[in-house]
């Protein structure tokens, strides 16, 4: 196996600051009706670190659930084939749902998830919060309502994002390069 090289794209401090801002934006958006709460759905595995930091910055009541899908396999490009590995275990009908994703790339995964949630769970509303948005690769008409950072078409790991299930533990978001 080649030794990878990493170039810091977003530092831990930059990420922490933006996650706090996103928490405030989301809380403000949903705080109009004090009697309602949101169901925050983390897309496993990539979003788990971002989701944990984000929900601790919310000032509104939320319930946390997870859904797991696969689209990358062992490569650096999405296969376009989405597999649902783990579905939501609680009723979502008439709930306000916030889907938390690590990165919006081609849009295939989120398109699949939104269709699945609407068809199978019938929530009142669904919004998307993505840590990273890579619009240059978009193949589906998907737009996140809350975006941490917009980045160029580079393969990144760290802060939950991975390459073949490795490098999620990095505190920065780094560009992955095989040497």
C-alpha positions, 0 to 999 in steps of 0.5 A, a space after each residue: 500500500 502506498 503511503 498517503 500524503 495529506 494537505 490541510 484544507 480546513 483546520 479544526 479551528 475553522 470547522 469548530 467555528 463554522 459548526 457553531 454558526 450552523 448550530 445557531 442558524 438551524 436553531 433560529 430556523 426551527 425556533 419559530 414554533 416552540 412546541 415542535 422539535 426536530 428529528 436529526 438524522 445522521 447519515 452513517 458513517 461519515 456524518 457521526 463526528 459532525 452530527 455530534 458536534 452540531 447537535 451540541 450547538 443546537 438550542 432547540 429540542 431534538 431527537 437523534 436517529 441514524 440511517 446508513 447507506 453505502 455508495 463509495 465502496 473502496 474507491 474515491 469516486 461514488 459508484 452511483 449505486 446506493 444501498 440502504 444498510 440501516 433504516 430509521 427505527 422511529 416513526 417520522 410521519 408529520 415530524 420535521 426532519 433534518 438530514 445531516 450529511 458529511 458531504 454532498 458530491 454527485 447528489 445521488 445519495 441524498 436524492 435516494 435518501 430524500 425519496 426514501 424518507 418521503 415514500 416510506 416515512 412521510 415527514 412533515 418537512 425535510 431539510 439538509 445540513 451538509 458539512 461540505 458541498 462539492 457543487 462541481 460534481 453535482 449530477 442530481 438537483 439537490 441543494 442543502 439548506 445549511 452548508 458548512 463549506 463549499 469546496 472544489 473537486 478534491 477527495 477529502 478525509 478527516 472529521 468523519 470522512 474516510 477513504 476505505 474506512 480509514 482516516 476518519 479520526 483526523 481533526 482537520 479536513 485534509 486532501 487525500 493524495 496517494 504518493 
